[in-house]
Every structure is written in C-alpha cells, then in structure tokens.
Amino acid sequence: MHILSQLFRFYIKSSIHVALAVVSLCIITIMTYGLSTDYALLSFVFLSTIIGYNFVKYFPQSKVARRMMPQASKAIQVFSMAISLLFVVNCFYVSKSTIALSLCLGLINVFYAVPLPHKTLREIPFLKVIIIAFIWTVVSLFYPFLDKNINPEYDFQFCFEILERFIWVVLLMIPFEIRDYKFDKDSLKTMATALGIAQLKIAGMIVISILLVSRIWIDKLDFNAFHLIVYVSFILSIIGSKENQNAYYASFWVEALPMIWLFGLAITTP
C-alpha cells in the first residue's frame, strides 16, 4: 500500500494527471468536430503540459542545493528531463505552426514563474486565472485544427465554443482557488480572495446556469446530454469545495473531470 501511495503521489505531483486532462479536452474537440485523431499531436500536448506545469511548480526549487531537495522533487526532476527528451523527438512529428504557437505559449509559461522585472505574471492581480484559461483553451480547442492546417469556421457557434471552453477552465479552477485561499489571501489577488469563498461559489453557479441555458438555446433539438454531464459535474465540484478540503479533492477529482466528460461524450454521441 505504501508503494501504491507513493506512485499515486508521484502521478499527481509529476503533472501526469493534469496532462491527461488537457489531452482529454483535445480529444473532445476532435470528436466534436469530426477531425482525424493525430496521436503525435496528443503526445505533444501530453508531454508539453507536463513540462510546462513542472517548470512552474518546481522552478523556484532549482535554486536550492540538490542535497537539500526532497527525494520526490529529485525524482520529478529526472522524470521531467526524460519527458523533455521525448518532447524534442515528438516535435519532428507535429506541424511547424503548432511548434511556433507552442513557443509563444511557452514564453508566457516562463514568465508565469520567472519574475519580470519585479514580479511574476502569476502575481499580477487576476492574471493567473486568465493565463491558465487562455493557454488551456488555445491548446485544447485550436491545436487539433492548427496541426491539420484546417481553419475552423468562425461562426457564432464556434465563437461560443471558444468562450465556453475558456469559462470551463475558469470554473475548473474554482476548487483550487478555494483550496489555496488561506495561502493566497495575504499575497495574491485571486477570485477567492477578491469575492470570498461563499460569493465565489454563488458566482460560479450563476455562470454555470447562464452557460447551460445558452448551450440549450444554441443547440436546440441537437442538445447533447454530454453538456448536461459537464455542467452537473461543475455544480457538484463547486458545492464540494471548501477551504480545508481533502488533499486530492482538487488535484485528482476535479482535474479528472475532463476525462469524465470525454467518457460522457463517447457514450452519448450516436
């Protein structure tokens, strides 16, 4: 059991879980728009997500002497280096457009963790949630089109999809914001510190209601139960969020939602 517990912690802390969540959103886009599945692109997204998240999470520790680092951090560093090597190889199998856009997003990711000049982008009020939602939206919604050199039709429905996907990521972050409230309240301006936990939950429910009604109105007779699964899961995840939540409530269960949505789309799509 101890070994399984260690493996589970490594799975979460090494960002494998969150990478699978982003890949799931990419597959949802592929299935929704009838695109061909490109496994090279999916592995590119998986590997780059691990690299990006581990850089943000463990960059500050790189200044600490190696012997002072926890063993888990050393293991994650070795794992991240191996992932980086695989990523370099993977780059030869995706389009130049995908790589170019990834370099731009990677630069944003760097300055999310590295001070420029006095503070990181993460420390600028409310910019944290915007950056994360923006990157997740671009990667999960546009990469499947970009890598195939397909221009999506920017009609009302697709523009709503962009807005909806962006807000999905913001809603996914609410349990994390509530979890980190006690750490952020004195140093960062986040949704939770600005509104308070109770008001943030209410605001989340209002946004969910508006999006669900809008989705039903847009789809009309084509409304898929998949979207009902998505919004019900959001409601449950926000209701269950609290300041002193289970250690893995947000980092495992909430981040698993895109995988649950993917399963829901698979079983509800004719």
N, C-alpha and C positions, 0 to 999 in steps of 0.2 A: 504493500500500500504506500509505503514511503517513497518508493521509486516512482510509482504512478503519480503521486502528488508532485514530485519534483518535475516529472515530464510535463504534467499539466501546467505548472507554473512557468516552465520554460516555453511551452506552447503559447501562453498568453504574453509573457514578457518579451519574447523574441519577435512579437508582432505577426506571427503566422496567422493568428485568428482574425485580426483586423484586415490582413491582406486577402484572406478568403472572402471577407465581407465585401470588399471593393470588387473582387473578381465576380462575385455573385451579382452585383449590380450591373456589371458589364454584360454578363450573360442575359440578364433581364432585358437589357437594351437590344441585344442580338435577337432574342426570341420575340420581343415586341414588334420589331421592325423587319423580321424575316431575313436578317443578314446571315451570311455563312459564318460558321464558327471557325475562328482562327486561333489555334492553340498556342501559336508562337506569341500572339498578342496577349492572350490571357496569362501566359507565363511571364511576359514582360511586365504586365500590370502587377502580378503577384510579387515578383522579385523587386520591382521598383518601390512598391508600397512598403515592403519590409525594410529596404534600405532607407527610405525617407523617414519612416517612423522611428527606426532605431537611431538614426542620426539625431533627430530631435530629442529623443528620450535619454540618450547616453552621451551626447556630445560634451556636456559640462563635466562628465566624469573623466574625459580623456586627459584632463589636466592633472588628475590625481596620479600619484605613483602607482605603477602596476601592482606592486605588492600590497597596496592598501585597498585594492578593489575587491569587492565580494566575488566569490568564485562564480556566482551566477552571471555577473557582469563580464567576467573574462570569457565564459562560455558563449555569451551572446556576441561578444566582440569577434571571436573566432568564427561563429556562425555567420555573422554579418559579412565578414571578409569572404567567406566561401560563397555566400549569396551574391556578393558583388562580382566575383569572378564569373559566376553563371550568368549574371546580368550582362556583362560585357559580351559574352558569347551570344546571348539572346538578341543583342542589338543588331546582329547581322541578319536577323530573320524578320525584322519589322521595317516599316517604311521610314524613309528619311524624314517625312513630315512628322511622324509620331515621335521620332528621336528629337527633332528640333523643338517641338512643343514641350517635350519632357524636360529638355534642358532649361526652358523658361520656368516651368513649374518647379524644377529642382532648385533654381536660383531663389525662388520665393521661399522654398523649404529651408534653404541655408540661412537666410536672414530671419526666418522664424525662430531660429535657435541662436544665431550669432548676433551680438549687439552691433547696431549700425545707426549712428555712431555711439549713442549712449544707452540705447535700449533695443531689445529685440522687437520684431513685428508683433510677437505674441503679447508684449507688454503694452502695446498701444490699445486704448480702450475699445472694446468690442471688435477689434480687428481679428482676434483669434478665431472666432466662430465664422467670420466671413471668409477668411483664408481657407480654412478646412473645408467648408461647404463648397467654395469655388473650385478647389482642386479635385475634390471627390466628384463634383458634377462634370467637370471637363473630362476627367479620366473615364468615368463610368458611362457617360452619355455620348461623348464626341469621339473618343478613341476608336470604337468599333466602326464608325463611319470613316474617320480620317485614315486609318490603316488600309482601308479598301479603296481609298481615293473616291469616296462617294460623298456628294454634297447632299445633306438632308434638306428636305423641303421645309423652309421656314414659314409654315402656315401657322394659323392660330393654335392648332392642337400641339404642334411641336414646340412652339414658344411656351405654351402652358406646361409642357413636359419639362422644359428647362427650369422654369420657376418651381415646379412641383419637386423635381429632383433636388434642387438647391435647398428647399424647405425641408424635405425629408432628412437631409443630413443635419440641418439645424435642430430638428426635432430629436434625432438620434443623440444629439449632444446634451440634451436637457438632463438626463440622468447623470451624466458625467459632471455637468456644471453643479448640480445639486450635491453630488458626492464631494466635489472639491471646494464647496462653499467655504468651509472652515479654514481652508488654506489660502483661498483667493481673496477673502473679504477685506484683508488689510493691505493687499498689494496689487490686485488686478481688478479692472472694471469688466465684469462678465455679465451675462444675462441674469445669473442668480444673484450676484452682488448688487446689481442695479435695481432689480424688481423685488428681490426677496423670493424665498422658495415657494411660498403659497401663491403669490401673484404670478410667478413664472409658470407654475402648473396650470393656473387658470388661463393664462395667455396661450399656453400650448394647446389646451383643449379647444379654445376659440379658433385657433389657426387650423387645427385638425378638422373641426366642423366645417369651416369655410372651404377648405380644400376638398373634402369629401363631397359636399354639395356641388361644388364647381365641377368635380370629376363626373358626378352623376349627370349633371346638366350637359356637359360636353359630349359624353359617350352616349347618353340617352339609352336606346334599346341595345346598344353594344356594350353596356356596362358589364365589366368582368368582375366576378367575385374576388379576384386577385386583389383589387384595390380595397375591398372591404377588409380582407385579411391584413393588408398593410396598415390601414388606419385603426382597426381594432387593436392591433399589436402596439401601435403608438400609444393609444389610450391606456392600455394595461401597463406598459413600461413606465409611463409618466406617473400613473397612480401609485405604482410600487416604489417609486424613487423616494429616497429620504436621505437626510444628511449622514446618518450613521447606518448606511446600507451594508449588505453583505459584500465582502471583499471582491467577489467576482460578479456581482449583480450587473454592473455596467460593462466591465471589461470582457465578460463572457456572454451573459444572456442578452444584453442589449445589442452588443456587436454581432450576435448571432442572428439578429432579425433579418438582415438581407438574405441570409441563407434560407431562413424560413419562408421569406417572400418568394424566393426562387422555386422552392418546392411547391408553394401555393400556386404560382403561375403555371408550373408544369402540370399540376393536376386539374387546373380549372380551364386550361386552354384546350379547345376542341381539337 
